[in-house]
Amino acid sequence: MTDPRHIRIADYNYPLPDERIAKYPLEQRDQSRLLVYRPDAPIEERHFADLPELLPEGGLLVMNNTKVIQARLHFQRQSGAQIEVFLLEPHTPSDYQLSFSQRGQVSWICMVGNLKKWKGDILQRSILLRDGNTVTLCAERGEPCATGHEVRFSWDSTASFAEILEAVGELPIPPYLNRATEESDLKTYQTVYSKIKGSVAAPTAGLHFTPQVLERVRERGVEIGEVTLHVGAGTFRPVKSEEIGDHPMHAEWISVQRSLIERLVEHGGHCMAVGTTSVRTLESLYYIGCLVHDAPDTEDLHISQWMPYESDPKLSSEEALRALLAWMDARQLQVVQTSTQIIIAPGYQYHIVRTIITNFHQPQSTLLLLVSAFVRGDWHRIYDYALSHDFRFLSYGDSSILFS
C-alpha cells in the first residue's frame, strides 16, 4: 500500500462559493438529488428516492445509527463574560451510556470557547427541566488534555445528564452553515434511524433516508445493518498542514455488534456503506481483525492513524472478520468497542466497502481524501459535474452514490 503522508492537501482544493452550501435541508428528505458515479461510465443524475433500484439485490447496506447530542452549553460569569462549553467525549465515567445516565455529577472532555476569560471559578446556570422542576447546573474547569479540557458538571437534582442536556444543550450544527441552530434542526439534523446518543455532528449521508426509502430498500432484498461511530468535533477540523502526514486525526469511538460482523462474513466480507463514518468503522474492522489474528491475546484494539500504511496485511476481508469473531468468542463478547483514528487517503486499498453513499465534502478535507481514494483519483470529474449542474453541497446538501 502506498504511503500517503507526502500528499499535498492543496491538490485537493476546489472553488466552493458560499451560495452552493445548503443552509437548510429540503422539506422532503428523499427529494434531494443523487449523483451516480461508476468508473469508466458517464455520470448520471437521479433523486435520492430512486436509490433502492440502484442497489444490487441481495447486498448488505450498512449505516451509522449514532444520534447527535445537544453538546453546546452556554454559561455567563459574574463579570458578564460568555463561556461556551462544547462536549467532546465522556471522561468519568468514560462509557457514553453510563455518562448519560449519571445523576448528580459527571465529567467530560470539552472544547472551551473564551477560555481565557474563565479564571477557574465555578460557572452556574439555572435550568428548567421538562418536568417543570428547576435545577442549578455547575461547571468546574479541570486539567487540560490533548483535545481540550476536562470539565466537571454537577447539578442539584436526581435528573440524568441526558435530561440536563435535553433541557439546556444546543444542537451543534456545522460552523460553515453560518447561522444559529433553529428548532427545526433538532429533527432535520438527525437521521430517521438515529438511536445511540454520542455524536457532536450528524452522519449526514444518512439525512436523505426516509422510512419509505428504507422499506423499499428491504423490499428489493437488500439487508440493512448498523454500526455506531460517534462523530467528534474533529470532523470539522481543517487540514492546516501542507502535507497530510502532519495532520493529526481525531480518535472516534466505535461499536459493532457480533451479528453485523457475521452478516459481513455471509456477504463475502463486503458491503455498501452509508457515509464516511460507516466507511471508517467498517475499514477499521478489517485492521482490528488483522490485529487479533496476529496477536490473539491482545486487548488493545485501537486503530492508529497510519496503521494501514505501516502494515502489510495478507488476510482477505473475510479472513480478518473471522479472526475477529474468534477473538470475540474467546471472550464471550457480543459487541466490539474501541476507537479509531484511521485516515483513508489516496494510496489506501479498500477491503470491505464496495459502494459509498455520501454527500459533497469541503475542499481540502480528509473526507475528500477518502472519496478520492475510493474513486482512484477521479474526484475532480465528480465535483466538476456537481458544481456545473447546481448540486447543493455539504451537510444539508445533495448526495452521491459511488460504485467501485
VEXMAR-487784 format. One line per 3 residues: number of its first residue (from 1); for each residue x, y, z of N, C-alpha, C. Coordinates in steps of 0.1 Angstrom, whole numbers. Layout:
% residues N
NUM) X Y Z X Y Z X Y Z ~ ... $
//
This chain:
% residues 404
1) 8 -12 0 0 0 0 9 12 0 ~ 5 22 -8 13 35 -10 11 43 3 ~ 22 48 8 21 57 20 17 71 15 $
4) 6 77 20 1 90 15 7 102 23 ~ 16 100 32 19 111 41 25 123 34 ~ 30 122 22 35 134 15 25 140 5 $
7) 12 135 6 2 142 -2 0 156 2 ~ 0 165 -8 -2 179 -5 -17 182 -5 ~ -22 187 6 -36 190 7 -41 200 -3 $
10) -32 209 -8 -36 219 -17 -40 213 -31 ~ -36 201 -33 -40 194 -45 -55 189 -44 ~ -61 191 -33 -75 186 -31 -84 198 -28 $
13) -81 209 -35 -89 221 -34 -98 223 -46 ~ -109 230 -44 -118 233 -55 -126 245 -50 ~ -131 253 -60 -138 265 -56 -152 262 -51 $
16) -156 266 -39 -169 263 -34 -175 276 -29 ~ -183 283 -38 -190 295 -34 -199 293 -23 ~ -201 303 -14 -209 302 -3 -224 299 -7 $
19) -228 304 -18 -242 301 -22 -245 287 -26 ~ -234 279 -28 -236 265 -31 -237 256 -19 ~ -234 262 -7 -236 254 6 -250 255 10 $
22) -256 243 12 -270 243 16 -272 247 30 ~ -279 258 33 -280 263 46 -292 256 54 ~ -301 250 46 -312 243 52 -315 230 43 $
25) -321 220 49 -324 208 41 -336 211 32 ~ -339 202 22 -351 202 15 -362 198 25 ~ -375 202 21 -386 199 30 -388 184 30 $
28) -386 177 19 -388 163 17 -374 157 16 ~ -369 149 26 -356 144 26 -352 137 13 ~ -360 128 9 -356 120 -3 -358 126 -16 $
31) -361 139 -17 -362 146 -29 -348 153 -33 ~ -339 151 -24 -325 156 -28 -320 149 -40 ~ -311 156 -47 -306 150 -60 -295 140 -56 $
34) -293 130 -65 -284 119 -63 -275 118 -75 ~ -262 120 -74 -252 118 -84 -248 104 -84 ~ -248 97 -96 -245 83 -97 -232 82 -104 $
37) -221 77 -97 -208 75 -103 -204 61 -105 ~ -201 57 -117 -195 44 -119 -182 46 -127 ~ -171 39 -124 -158 41 -131 -160 38 -146 $
40) -154 47 -154 -154 45 -169 -168 45 -175 ~ -177 53 -168 -191 55 -173 -195 69 -171 ~ -204 75 -180 -208 88 -178 -216 90 -164 $
43) -214 101 -158 -221 104 -146 -236 105 -148 ~ -244 100 -140 -259 100 -141 -265 109 -130 ~ -277 114 -132 -284 121 -122 -297 114 -118 $
46) -300 113 -106 -313 107 -101 -317 115 -89 ~ -328 111 -83 -332 117 -70 -330 106 -59 ~ -328 110 -47 -325 100 -37 -336 90 -35 $
49) -348 94 -38 -359 84 -37 -357 72 -47 ~ -349 74 -57 -346 63 -67 -335 54 -62 ~ -329 56 -50 -318 48 -45 -321 33 -45 $
52) -332 29 -40 -334 14 -39 -332 6 -52 ~ -336 12 -63 -335 5 -76 -320 5 -81 ~ -312 13 -75 -297 13 -79 -289 3 -71 $
55) -295 -2 -60 -287 -11 -51 -288 -25 -57 ~ -277 -33 -56 -278 -47 -61 -286 -55 -52 ~ -295 -63 -57 -303 -72 -49 -294 -82 -41 $
58) -298 -84 -29 -291 -94 -21 -279 -88 -14 ~ -276 -75 -16 -265 -68 -10 -267 -65 5 ~ -257 -59 11 -258 -55 25 -254 -40 26 $
61) -263 -32 31 -262 -18 32 -260 -15 47 ~ -249 -8 51 -245 -6 65 -246 9 67 ~ -252 13 78 -254 27 82 -250 30 96 $
64) -247 42 100 -242 46 113 -255 51 121 ~ -258 44 132 -270 47 139 -268 57 151 ~ -256 64 151 -254 74 161 -264 85 161 $
67) -266 91 173 -275 102 174 -268 114 180 ~ -270 126 174 -264 138 177 -269 143 191 ~ -260 147 200 -264 152 213 -264 167 213 $
70) -271 173 222 -271 188 223 -259 192 231 ~ -248 192 224 -234 192 230 -229 206 234 ~ -236 217 229 -231 230 232 -238 237 244 $
73) -230 240 254 -236 246 266 -231 260 268 ~ -239 269 272 -236 283 273 -237 287 288 ~ -226 294 293 -226 299 307 -222 314 306 $
76) -225 321 317 -221 335 319 -215 337 332 ~ -202 342 332 -196 345 345 -202 358 351 ~ -200 359 364 -205 371 371 -200 384 365 $
79) -188 383 358 -182 395 352 -190 398 339 ~ -198 389 334 -206 391 322 -200 383 310 ~ -188 378 312 -181 371 301 -189 358 297 $
82) -191 356 284 -198 344 279 -188 333 277 ~ -191 321 283 -182 309 281 -191 298 275 ~ -185 293 264 -192 282 257 -184 269 260 $
85) -191 259 264 -185 246 267 -191 236 257 ~ -182 230 249 -186 221 239 -182 207 242 ~ -191 198 245 -188 184 249 -182 176 237 $
88) -171 170 240 -164 161 230 -166 146 233 ~ -162 142 245 -163 128 249 -164 126 264 ~ -170 116 269 -171 114 283 -158 111 290 $
91) -155 116 302 -143 113 309 -145 104 321 ~ -154 108 330 -157 100 341 -173 100 344 ~ -179 88 341 -174 76 335 -171 78 320 $
94) -162 70 315 -158 72 301 -168 65 291 ~ -177 56 296 -187 50 288 -198 60 285 ~ -202 61 272 -212 71 268 -225 68 275 $
97) -230 56 274 -244 54 280 -244 55 295 ~ -233 51 302 -232 53 316 -232 68 319 ~ -224 76 311 -223 90 314 -237 97 312 $
100) -244 94 302 -258 100 300 -267 96 311 ~ -265 85 318 -275 80 328 -271 85 342 ~ -259 92 343 -254 96 356 -264 107 362 $
103) -265 106 375 -273 116 383 -265 124 393 ~ -264 137 392 -257 145 401 -244 150 397 ~ -236 142 390 -223 147 386 -217 138 375 $
106) -208 144 367 -202 137 356 -191 146 351 ~ -181 141 343 -171 149 337 -169 145 323 ~ -166 155 314 -164 153 300 -151 161 296 $
109) -146 156 285 -135 163 278 -143 173 269 ~ -139 186 270 -146 196 263 -137 206 256 ~ -142 212 245 -136 225 240 -143 236 247 $
112) -135 246 250 -140 258 258 -138 270 250 ~ -149 277 246 -148 290 240 -147 301 250 ~ -138 311 246 -135 322 255 -128 317 268 $
115) -119 307 266 -112 301 277 -104 310 286 ~ -98 320 280 -90 330 287 -98 338 298 ~ -111 339 295 -120 346 304 -125 338 316 $
118) -123 324 315 -127 315 326 -115 314 335 ~ -116 321 346 -105 322 356 -104 310 366 ~ -112 301 365 -112 290 374 -123 289 384 $
121) -132 299 383 -144 299 391 -154 289 386 ~ -163 285 395 -174 276 391 -185 283 384 ~ -188 279 372 -199 285 364 -212 279 368 $
124) -222 287 368 -236 282 372 -246 288 363 ~ -257 280 361 -268 285 354 -281 277 358 ~ -292 284 358 -304 277 362 -311 271 350 $
127) -317 259 352 -323 252 341 -337 248 345 ~ -346 249 335 -360 245 337 -361 231 330 ~ -363 220 337 -364 207 331 -378 205 325 $
130) -379 195 317 -392 193 310 -403 189 320 ~ -399 184 332 -410 180 342 -414 192 350 ~ -408 204 347 -412 217 354 -404 220 365 $
133) -394 212 369 -385 214 381 -374 223 376 ~ -369 231 385 -357 240 383 -345 234 389 ~ -334 234 381 -321 228 386 -310 238 384 $
136) -300 238 393 -288 246 390 -277 237 385 ~ -272 240 373 -261 233 368 -248 240 370 ~ -238 233 375 -225 239 378 -214 233 369 $
139) -205 241 364 -193 236 356 -180 240 362 ~ -171 231 365 -158 234 371 -147 230 361 ~ -139 239 358 -128 236 348 -117 227 355 $
142) -114 216 347 -104 207 352 -91 209 344 ~ -83 198 343 -70 198 337 -71 198 322 ~ -62 205 315 -61 204 300 -56 190 296 $
145) -60 187 284 -56 174 278 -53 177 263 ~ -50 166 255 -46 168 241 -57 174 233 ~ -70 171 236 -81 176 227 -89 187 233 $
148) -86 191 246 -94 201 252 -92 202 267 ~ -102 204 275 -101 204 290 -111 195 296 ~ -108 189 307 -118 182 315 -127 192 321 $
151) -140 190 320 -149 199 327 -158 190 336 ~ -159 194 349 -167 186 358 -181 193 360 ~ -191 185 357 -205 191 359 -212 185 371 $
154) -219 193 378 -228 188 389 -241 196 389 ~ -251 189 394 -264 195 395 -272 190 407 ~ -281 198 412 -288 195 424 -302 189 422 $
157) -302 177 415 -314 170 414 -311 156 410 ~ -321 148 409 -320 134 405 -321 132 390 ~ -322 143 382 -322 142 368 -310 136 362 $
160) -311 128 351 -299 123 345 -292 133 337 ~ -280 131 333 -272 140 325 -279 142 311 ~ -285 131 306 -292 132 293 -304 142 294 $
163) -311 142 306 -322 151 308 -317 165 309 ~ -305 167 315 -299 180 316 -296 186 303 ~ -290 178 294 -286 182 281 -298 185 272 $
166) -308 177 274 -321 180 266 -327 193 270 ~ -325 197 282 -331 209 287 -323 222 284 ~ -309 220 284 -301 232 283 -292 232 271 $
169) -289 221 266 -279 220 255 -284 225 242 ~ -275 229 233 -278 234 220 -272 224 210 ~ -280 220 200 -276 211 189 -265 218 181 $
172) -253 212 180 -242 218 173 -242 216 158 ~ -249 224 151 -249 223 136 -235 228 131 ~ -231 224 119 -218 227 114 -215 242 113 $
175) -203 247 116 -200 261 116 -201 267 102 ~ -199 259 92 -199 265 78 -214 269 74 ~ -224 265 82 -237 270 79 -239 285 82 $
178) -230 290 90 -230 304 93 -244 309 98 ~ -250 301 107 -263 306 113 -264 299 126 ~ -274 304 134 -276 298 147 -285 285 145 $
181) -284 276 155 -293 264 155 -307 269 157 ~ -316 263 149 -330 266 150 -338 253 154 ~ -350 256 158 -358 245 164 -360 233 153 $
184) -361 237 141 -362 227 130 -350 217 129 ~ -338 222 133 -326 214 132 -326 202 142 ~ -334 203 153 -335 192 162 -340 180 155 $
187) -348 181 145 -353 170 138 -345 167 125 ~ -343 178 117 -337 176 104 -322 173 105 ~ -315 175 116 -301 172 117 -299 159 124 $
190) -309 150 124 -308 137 129 -313 127 117 ~ -306 116 116 -312 106 106 -324 100 112 ~ -333 94 104 -345 89 109 -343 76 116 $
193) -330 70 115 -327 58 122 -317 60 133 ~ -315 72 137 -305 75 148 -311 70 161 ~ -302 64 170 -307 58 182 -297 58 194 $
196) -284 58 191 -273 57 201 -267 71 203 ~ -270 77 214 -265 91 217 -250 92 218 ~ -244 102 212 -230 104 214 -223 113 204 $
199) -228 115 193 -222 124 182 -223 138 185 ~ -214 146 181 -215 161 181 -217 166 166 ~ -218 157 157 -221 160 143 -229 149 137 $
202) -238 151 128 -246 141 122 -238 133 111 ~ -240 120 110 -235 113 98 -244 117 86 ~ -241 128 79 -250 135 71 -255 127 58 $
205) -247 117 54 -252 110 42 -265 103 45 ~ -268 100 58 -280 93 61 -292 103 63 ~ -290 116 62 -301 125 64 -311 124 52 $
208) -307 118 41 -316 117 29 -327 106 31 ~ -324 96 40 -333 85 41 -346 88 47 ~ -356 82 42 -370 83 49 -374 69 52 $
211) -384 67 61 -389 54 63 -393 47 51 ~ -399 54 41 -404 48 29 -392 43 20 ~ -381 51 20 -369 46 12 -364 34 18 $
214) -363 34 32 -357 22 39 -366 10 36 ~ -379 11 36 -388 0 34 -386 -5 19 ~ -384 4 10 -382 -1 -4 -369 -7 -6 $
217) -359 -3 2 -346 -10 1 -347 -24 6 ~ -355 -26 17 -357 -40 22 -365 -48 12 ~ -375 -42 5 -383 -49 -4 -375 -54 -16 $
220) -364 -47 -19 -355 -51 -30 -347 -63 -26 ~ -347 -67 -14 -339 -78 -10 -325 -74 -5 ~ -324 -61 -2 -311 -56 4 -312 -56 19 $
223) -302 -63 25 -302 -63 40 -297 -49 45 ~ -301 -45 57 -297 -33 63 -290 -36 76 ~ -278 -32 78 -270 -34 90 -266 -21 96 $
226) -263 -21 109 -259 -9 116 -246 -10 124 ~ -239 1 124 -227 2 132 -229 15 140 ~ -220 18 150 -220 30 157 -207 36 157 $
229) -206 48 152 -194 57 153 -198 70 158 ~ -194 75 170 -197 88 175 -188 98 169 ~ -194 107 160 -186 117 153 -182 127 163 $
232) -168 130 162 -163 140 171 -162 154 164 ~ -159 164 172 -157 178 166 -146 178 156 ~ -137 169 157 -126 169 147 -130 167 133 $
235) -143 163 131 -148 162 117 -148 175 111 ~ -149 186 118 -149 200 113 -134 206 112 ~ -125 198 117 -111 204 118 -105 204 104 $
238) -101 216 99 -95 217 86 -81 211 86 ~ -76 207 75 -62 203 74 -53 215 72 ~ -46 219 82 -38 231 82 -23 229 77 $
241) -19 216 78 -5 213 73 -5 212 58 ~ 7 215 53 9 214 38 8 199 33 ~ 13 190 41 13 176 38 4 169 48 $
244) -4 159 44 -13 153 54 -6 145 64 ~ 7 142 62 14 135 72 16 142 85 ~ 14 155 85 15 164 97 1 167 102 $
247) -10 161 97 -23 164 102 -27 153 112 ~ -30 156 125 -34 146 134 -49 143 133 ~ -53 130 131 -67 126 130 -72 125 144 $
250) -84 128 147 -91 127 160 -95 112 161 ~ -95 107 173 -100 94 176 -115 94 178 ~ -122 84 173 -136 83 174 -140 70 180 $
253) -150 69 188 -155 57 195 -164 49 185 ~ -161 36 184 -169 28 175 -174 16 183 ~ -186 11 178 -192 -1 185 -199 -9 174 $
256) -195 -22 173 -201 -31 163 -206 -44 169 ~ -218 -47 166 -224 -59 171 -219 -72 164 ~ -218 -83 171 -213 -95 165 -222 -99 153 $
259) -235 -97 155 -244 -101 144 -241 -94 131 ~ -236 -81 131 -232 -74 119 -220 -80 113 ~ -210 -84 121 -198 -90 116 -201 -103 110 $
262) -210 -111 116 -214 -123 110 -221 -121 96 ~ -229 -111 95 -236 -108 82 -226 -104 72 ~ -215 -96 76 -205 -93 67 -198 -105 61 $
265) -195 -115 70 -189 -127 65 -198 -134 55 ~ -211 -135 58 -221 -141 49 -221 -134 35 ~ -217 -122 35 -217 -114 22 -203 -114 17 $
268) -194 -123 21 -181 -124 15 -171 -113 20 ~ -175 -107 31 -166 -96 37 -168 -83 30 ~ -178 -81 22 -180 -69 15 -194 -63 17 $
271) -196 -50 16 -209 -43 18 -209 -30 11 ~ -220 -23 12 -222 -9 8 -223 -1 21 ~ -218 11 21 -217 20 33 -224 33 31 $
274) -232 37 40 -239 50 40 -230 59 48 ~ -223 68 41 -215 78 48 -201 75 51 ~ -192 85 52 -178 83 55 -176 77 69 $
277) -185 80 79 -183 74 92 -185 59 92 ~ -195 54 84 -196 40 83 -184 34 76 ~ -179 41 66 -167 36 59 -155 35 68 $
280) -153 45 77 -142 44 86 -143 33 96 ~ -156 31 101 -158 20 110 -156 6 104 ~ -161 4 92 -160 -9 85 -146 -12 81 $
283) -139 -2 76 -125 -4 72 -116 -7 85 ~ -119 0 96 -112 -3 108 -114 -17 113 ~ -126 -22 110 -129 -36 114 -119 -46 108 $
286) -115 -43 95 -106 -52 88 -92 -52 96 ~ -88 -40 100 -75 -39 107 -75 -44 121 ~ -87 -43 127 -89 -50 140 -88 -65 139 $
289) -94 -70 128 -93 -84 126 -78 -89 123 ~ -71 -81 116 -57 -84 114 -49 -83 127 ~ -52 -74 135 -45 -72 148 -47 -85 157 $
292) -60 -89 158 -62 -101 167 -58 -114 160 ~ -57 -114 147 -52 -126 140 -37 -128 144 ~ -30 -117 144 -15 -118 147 -12 -118 161 $
295) -21 -113 170 -19 -113 184 -32 -116 191 ~ -36 -129 192 -49 -133 198 -51 -129 212 ~ -40 -126 219 -41 -123 234 -43 -108 236 $
298) -42 -100 225 -42 -85 227 -56 -81 232 ~ -56 -70 240 -69 -64 244 -70 -50 239 ~ -59 -45 232 -59 -31 227 -63 -32 212 $
301) -75 -28 209 -80 -28 195 -79 -15 188 ~ -73 -5 194 -73 9 188 -66 8 175 ~ -72 15 165 -65 16 152 -59 30 150 $
304) -46 31 150 -39 43 149 -40 49 135 ~ -37 61 133 -39 69 121 -32 62 109 ~ -20 58 111 -12 53 100 -10 38 99 $
307) -17 31 108 -16 16 108 -17 10 94 ~ -28 14 86 -29 7 74 -17 8 64 ~ -9 19 66 2 21 57 15 16 63 $
310) 15 12 75 27 7 82 27 -8 83 ~ 16 -14 79 15 -29 80 13 -34 65 ~ 15 -47 64 13 -54 51 4 -66 53 $
313) -9 -63 55 -18 -74 58 -20 -83 46 ~ -20 -96 49 -22 -106 39 -36 -112 39 ~ -44 -109 49 -57 -115 50 -67 -110 41 $
316) -76 -118 36 -88 -113 29 -97 -106 39 ~ -107 -99 34 -116 -93 44 -124 -103 52 ~ -127 -114 45 -135 -125 52 -126 -131 63 $
319) -113 -134 60 -104 -140 70 -102 -131 82 ~ -101 -118 79 -99 -108 90 -112 -108 99 ~ -123 -108 93 -136 -108 101 -138 -121 109 $
322) -134 -132 103 -135 -144 110 -125 -145 122 ~ -113 -139 120 -104 -138 132 -110 -129 143 ~ -117 -118 139 -123 -110 149 -134 -118 157 $
325) -142 -125 149 -152 -133 156 -146 -144 165 ~ -135 -150 162 -129 -159 170 -124 -153 183 ~ -118 -141 182 -113 -133 193 -125 -130 202 $
328) -137 -126 197 -149 -123 205 -154 -136 211 ~ -153 -147 204 -158 -160 210 -150 -163 223 ~ -137 -161 222 -128 -164 233 -131 -156 245 $
331) -138 -145 243 -141 -136 255 -156 -135 257 ~ -164 -143 249 -178 -143 250 -184 -129 249 ~ -180 -122 239 -184 -109 236 -195 -109 225 $
334) -205 -100 227 -215 -98 216 -213 -85 209 ~ -204 -77 214 -201 -64 208 -186 -61 209 ~ -181 -55 199 -167 -50 200 -167 -35 200 $
337) -160 -29 210 -160 -15 212 -145 -10 213 ~ -142 0 206 -128 5 206 -128 19 200 ~ -117 24 196 -116 37 190 -108 36 177 $
340) -110 45 168 -102 45 156 -98 59 152 ~ -86 60 147 -80 73 141 -77 71 126 ~ -82 61 120 -79 57 107 -80 69 97 $
343) -70 71 89 -72 81 78 -71 74 65 ~ -81 76 57 -82 70 44 -79 80 33 ~ -68 78 26 -63 88 16 -58 80 4 $
346) -57 88 -7 -52 81 -19 -39 72 -16 ~ -40 60 -21 -30 50 -18 -36 39 -9 ~ -47 42 -3 -54 32 6 -61 22 -3 $
349) -60 9 1 -67 -1 -5 -79 -5 3 ~ -91 -3 -3 -103 -7 4 -105 -22 6 ~ -109 -26 17 -110 -41 20 -125 -46 21 $
352) -133 -38 27 -147 -42 30 -157 -34 22 ~ -156 -21 20 -166 -13 14 -164 -13 -1 ~ -175 -16 -8 -175 -17 -23 -184 -6 -29 $
355) -192 1 -21 -201 12 -26 -202 22 -15 ~ -202 35 -18 -203 45 -8 -215 55 -12 ~ -224 57 -3 -233 68 -4 -228 80 5 $
358) -226 91 -2 -220 102 6 -224 116 0 ~ -223 126 8 -226 140 4 -214 145 -3 ~ -214 158 -6 -202 165 -12 -195 173 -1 $
361) -182 170 0 -174 174 11 -166 187 9 ~ -162 193 20 -154 206 19 -141 204 11 ~ -136 215 5 -123 214 -1 -112 212 9 $
364) -102 205 6 -90 203 14 -94 196 27 ~ -103 187 27 -107 180 39 -103 165 38 ~ -102 159 50 -98 144 50 -109 136 44 $
367) -122 141 44 -133 134 38 -132 133 23 ~ -127 144 17 -124 144 2 -113 135 -1 ~ -103 134 7 -92 124 5 -98 110 5 $
370) -107 107 14 -114 94 15 -121 91 2 ~ -128 100 -3 -135 98 -16 -126 96 -27 ~ -115 104 -28 -105 103 -38 -99 89 -38 $
373) -96 84 -26 -90 70 -25 -100 60 -31 ~ -113 62 -29 -123 52 -34 -124 52 -49 ~ -124 64 -55 -127 66 -69 -113 67 -77 $
376) -102 63 -70 -89 62 -76 -85 75 -83 ~ -87 86 -76 -83 99 -80 -93 106 -90 ~ -104 100 -92 -114 106 -102 -123 116 -96 $
379) -120 121 -84 -129 130 -77 -132 143 -84 ~ -122 148 -92 -124 161 -100 -136 159 -109 ~ -137 148 -116 -149 146 -125 -162 147 -118 $
382) -162 141 -106 -175 141 -98 -178 155 -93 ~ -168 162 -88 -171 175 -82 -173 186 -93 ~ -166 185 -104 -168 194 -115 -182 193 -120 $
385) -187 180 -121 -201 178 -126 -211 184 -115 ~ -209 181 -103 -218 186 -92 -218 201 -92 ~ -207 208 -94 -206 222 -94 -213 228 -106 $
388) -211 222 -118 -216 228 -130 -231 224 -132 ~ -236 215 -124 -250 211 -125 -258 215 -113 ~ -253 225 -105 -261 231 -94 -265 222 -83 $
391) -256 212 -80 -259 203 -68 -256 212 -56 ~ -263 208 -45 -262 215 -32 -251 208 -24 ~ -242 215 -17 -231 209 -11 -232 209 5 $
394) -224 200 11 -221 198 25 -233 192 32 ~ -234 195 45 -243 186 54 -257 185 49 ~ -263 197 46 -277 197 42 -279 196 27 $
397) -268 193 20 -268 193 5 -273 180 -1 ~ -270 179 -14 -274 167 -21 -264 155 -19 ~ -266 144 -25 -259 132 -22 -253 126 -35 $
400) -245 116 -33 -240 108 -44 -239 93 -40 ~ -239 85 -50 -236 70 -48 -224 67 -57 ~ -214 62 -51 -201 59 -57 -199 44 -58 $
403) -198 38 -70 -196 24 -72 -181 22 -75 ~ -175 11 -70 -161 8 -72 -159 0 -85 $
//
